[in-house]
């Protein structure tokens, strides 16, 4: 796992070629094989809630490259992963589908299941549409596979009304964050959201990465054990916060965005894409704010921020391979990303795209500047087998917080088996 600084700002401007990737209105896109690829593209995603956002781009993509999406969304992540892996063994493998970076993508690449996108990346970097740093997350043995669907910074969302009611300013240090949490608790407001399902890792990743980035890197490579005394000490910080009652009911079935809106908790640690969920719940930027979570270890000199990049991929043996690659090529463009941002809302991987939400634009610019460092989100940074066990154990810890060692021992057992198999 590589700590990446200034991800969004590292792309440099280049002279725009006469033949822009988007082409003229109604013009079809030409694939690397030279064949015309236009029409309806079957698109599968594990982000079912985003289906309207994806398909809202159809007018733009139809005019630019004569391609429209027919989207099938899955709400259950495990069911989706199983469907995609099964599809590779059929003649209906997807022309376009969302996936995960890190070890999950490497597995597909190693098996020759996804189409190479090196030419697309080379042209996009030359156009100044994407950074070389982001390219590294999609590079295997010197070649690129898939393209970024988006990037998201994992930051803190907060309920402005609850902060104002309790006279709390946006915290800029770990001590200030802790003081805010205690003040909210004393006022009868639960400070933080948590769950026992899927998104159970984010507090752990921040505590570790912002205490000692090298410790976090060591977990990703197997050089550091989850039972290491330094990790146990960090888990004790989390346990102490649990004992103080700073976290919401891990078993609640209330939609997280609705929970923040109605004040079930004052803060929630999520990716910047969550702004779209809040909008869907009826919140506006007047109702919520965002800030980078302060580092536990102030002596680091920077505030580490987790970054997630979700890929869009094309199956190598898909009957819609050319069509999927043509859409991926257009997707990288500033026009496509401006349209996507207007539909969905988030920070943008393409620095030439217009970010429609002023608050997200400001946050993205700030984090891309001095004083911040980036690290890969836990879900992508760690091997898939270890992530699966860790998510379960962090969820169990959230549901029944106690001595962290039994939870860490179970994660380490999976880690020992995984690293032993790597030789």
SVG drawing of the C-alpha trace seen along z (x, -y; Angstrom):
<svg xmlns="http://www.w3.org/2000/svg" viewBox="-36 -28 43 50">
<polyline fill="none" stroke="black" stroke-width="0.4" points="0.0,0.0 1.4,-3.4 0.7,-6.6 -0.2,-9.0 0.0,-12.8 -2.0,-15.4 -3.9,-12.8 -6.3,-15.2 -3.8,-18.0 -1.0,-16.0 -2.5,-15.9 -0.8,-18.5 -2.4,-20.4 -1.7,-19.2 -2.5,-20.6 -5.9,-19.3 -5.7,-17.2 -7.7,-18.3 -9.6,-15.0 -11.2,-15.1 -12.2,-11.8 -15.9,-12.8 -16.1,-13.5 -19.0,-15.4 -22.6,-15.0 -23.9,-11.7 -20.4,-10.5 -19.5,-6.9 -16.4,-6.1 -13.7,-4.0 -12.2,-1.2 -8.6,-0.1 -9.5,2.6 -10.7,0.0 -14.3,1.2 -17.3,-1.2 -18.9,-0.6 -22.3,-2.2 -25.6,-1.2 -27.0,0.0 -24.4,1.2 -25.4,3.6 -24.0,2.2 -23.9,4.1 -23.2,2.4 -23.3,3.1 -24.5,-0.4 -28.2,0.1 -29.1,-3.3 -27.0,-5.0 -28.9,-3.5 -30.8,-6.8 -27.5,-8.7 -25.8,-6.5 -28.7,-6.4 -29.2,-10.2 -26.0,-10.4 -27.6,-8.6 -28.6,-11.8 -25.0,-13.1 -23.3,-9.9 -25.8,-9.3 -25.0,-12.7 -21.2,-12.3 -20.5,-8.7 -23.9,-7.2 -23.9,-4.8 -26.5,-4.5 -26.5,-2.4 -29.0,0.2 -28.2,0.5 -28.8,3.5 -28.2,2.7 -27.5,5.1 -28.0,4.0 -26.3,7.1 -22.6,6.9 -21.9,10.6 -24.7,11.5 -23.3,9.1 -19.7,10.4 -20.9,13.9 -23.0,12.9 -20.0,11.2 -17.6,14.1 -20.2,16.5 -20.7,14.4 -17.1,14.7 -17.8,18.4 -20.6,17.7 -21.0,16.1 -22.8,13.2 -19.9,11.7 -20.5,8.0 -19.4,5.3 -19.2,2.9 -19.4,3.5 -18.3,1.9 -15.7,3.6 -13.0,2.9 -9.4,1.8 -6.6,3.5 -6.4,7.3 -10.0,7.9 -9.0,6.4 -5.6,8.1 -7.3,11.5 -9.4,10.7 -6.3,9.4 -4.2,12.5 -6.9,14.7 -7.1,12.7 -10.7,11.8 -10.7,8.0 -9.8,6.0 -6.7,3.9 -7.1,0.2 -3.5,-1.1 -4.2,-3.1 -7.2,-4.8 -5.1,-5.7 -2.2,-7.0 -4.5,-9.3 -6.3,-10.5 -3.1,-11.3 -1.8,-13.2 -5.0,-15.2 -4.6,-16.1 -7.8,-14.3 -6.3,-12.0 -3.2,-11.8 -0.3,-9.4 -0.8,-8.7 -4.3,-7.4 -3.0,-5.4 -0.8,-3.4 -3.9,-1.9 -5.0,-0.4 -1.5,0.8 -0.5,4.5 2.8,5.6 3.1,2.3 -0.3,2.4 -3.6,0.7 -7.0,2.4 -10.4,0.7 -10.9,-3.0 -12.0,-4.9 -15.7,-5.2 -14.9,-7.9 -12.7,-8.8 -14.0,-9.5 -12.3,-10.9 -13.4,-9.3 -14.2,-12.2 -16.6,-13.2 -20.1,-14.5 -21.9,-16.4 -25.3,-17.8 -24.9,-21.5 -28.0,-22.1 -26.6,-19.8 -23.2,-21.5 -24.8,-24.9 -27.2,-23.9 -24.3,-22.7 -21.9,-25.6 -19.4,-23.3 -16.9,-24.5 -15.5,-22.2 -12.6,-20.4 -9.1,-20.7 -7.2,-18.6 -7.8,-15.2 -8.3,-16.8 -10.9,-19.1 -12.8,-16.2 -12.8,-14.3 -14.0,-17.4 -16.8,-17.8 -17.9,-14.2 -18.0,-14.5 -19.9,-17.7 -22.5,-16.1 -22.8,-13.1 -23.3,-15.3 -26.1,-17.0 -27.8,-13.7 -26.7,-13.5 -24.9,-10.4 -21.7,-11.7 -20.9,-9.0 -22.7,-6.6 -21.6,-2.9 -22.9,0.3 -22.2,4.0 -22.5,4.7 -20.0,4.0 -18.9,0.4 -17.3,1.4 -13.7,0.7 -13.5,-3.1 -12.8,-4.1 -10.1,-1.4 -8.4,-2.6 -8.4,-6.2 -7.1,-5.4 -4.3,-3.3 -3.3,-5.4 -3.4,-8.7 -1.5,-7.3 1.3,-5.7 1.0,-5.4 3.9,-2.8 1.9,-0.6 -1.0,-0.8 1.3,0.0 2.6,3.0 -0.8,4.5 -1.2,4.3 2.0,6.2 1.8,8.6 4.8,7.2 2.7,6.0 0.3,8.3 -3.2,7.3 -2.1,8.6 0.9,6.2 0.9,4.3 0.7,1.0 -2.5,2.2 -4.0,3.4 -3.2,0.0 -5.0,-1.7 -8.0,0.6 -8.1,-0.4 -8.7,-4.0 -11.7,-2.7 -12.9,-0.6 -12.7,-3.6 -14.8,-5.6 -17.3,-2.8 -17.5,-2.7 -18.2,-6.4 -21.3,-5.8 -20.0,-7.8 -21.3,-5.4 -24.9,-4.7 -26.6,-1.3 -24.7,0.9 -27.8,3.0 -30.0,0.1 -31.8,0.6 -32.4,-3.2 -30.9,-4.5 -27.6,-6.3 -28.5,-9.4 -31.9,-9.6 -30.3,-9.0 -28.0,-12.0 -30.9,-14.1 -33.1,-13.4 -30.2,-13.7 -29.9,-10.1 -26.2,-11.0 -24.3,-14.1 -21.4,-12.7 -20.8,-10.0 -17.5,-8.9 -18.2,-8.0 -16.9,-8.6 -17.7,-12.0 -20.2,-10.2 -22.4,-10.1 -23.4,-13.7 -25.7,-12.2 -27.4,-10.0 -27.9,-13.0 -29.5,-14.8 -31.8,-11.9 -32.8,-12.0 -33.8,-15.7 -30.7,-17.3 -28.9,-20.3 -25.5,-21.8 -27.3,-24.2 -28.1,-21.1 -24.8,-19.2 -21.1,-20.0 -17.9,-18.0 -14.4,-18.0 -11.2,-15.9 -10.9,-13.9 -8.0,-15.2 -5.0,-12.9 -4.6,-11.1 -0.9,-11.8 -0.4,-15.5 3.3,-15.1 2.8,-13.5 2.7,-17.0 -0.1,-16.1 -3.7,-14.8 -4.0,-11.4 -7.2,-10.9 -8.5,-7.6 -9.1,-7.6 -11.3,-5.2 -11.3,-4.7 -14.0,-2.4 -13.3,-1.0 -15.5,-0.4 -14.3,2.7 -15.0,4.6 -14.8,8.4 -12.1,9.6 -14.4,12.2 -17.6,10.1 -19.6,9.9 -19.8,6.2 -16.1,5.7 -15.6,3.0 -18.7,1.2 -17.6,1.3 -14.1,0.0 -15.6,-2.8 -17.8,-4.0 -14.8,-3.7 -12.8,-5.9 -15.5,-8.6 -16.1,-8.2 -12.6,-9.6 -13.3,-12.9 -14.0,-16.2 -17.4,-16.4 -18.4,-13.0 -17.1,-13.7 -18.8,-17.1 -22.1,-15.4 -21.5,-12.6 -20.7,-15.1 -23.9,-17.0 -25.9,-13.8 -24.3,-12.2 -22.2,-14.7 -18.7,-14.0 -15.1,-15.2 -13.8,-14.5 -10.9,-12.4 -10.7,-14.6 -9.3,-18.0 -10.9,-19.6 -14.4,-18.5 -16.7,-21.0 -17.8,-20.0 -21.4,-21.1 -21.4,-21.1 -19.4,-24.1 -18.8,-22.4 -17.4,-19.3 -15.3,-21.4 -13.8,-23.3 -13.2,-20.1 -11.5,-18.4 -9.3,-21.4 -8.3,-21.6 -7.4,-17.9 -5.5,-18.1 -3.4,-20.9 -0.7,-21.1 -1.2,-19.6 -2.9,-16.4 -1.7,-13.0 -3.7,-10.2 -3.8,-6.5 -5.7,-3.7 -9.0,-2.8 -8.8,0.4 -11.2,2.2 -8.8,1.9 -5.5,1.7 -5.7,5.1 -6.0,8.6 -9.6,9.6 -9.6,12.6 -8.3,10.5 -10.8,7.7 -13.7,10.2 -12.7,11.4 -11.8,8.0 -15.2,6.5 -16.9,9.3 -14.8,8.9 -15.0,5.1 -18.8,5.5 -18.8,7.9 -16.7,5.5 -19.2,2.7 -22.1,4.8 -20.5,6.1 -17.4,4.0 -15.0,5.6 -11.4,6.8 -10.1,6.2 -7.6,9.1 -10.1,11.9 -11.3,10.0 -7.8,9.2 -6.7,12.8 -9.4,14.0 -8.3,11.4 -4.7,12.4 -5.5,16.1 -6.9,15.3 -3.8,13.1 -1.4,15.8 -3.1,18.3 -3.2,15.8 0.5,14.7 1.6,18.3 -0.1,19.2 1.7,16.4 5.0,18.2"/>
</svg>
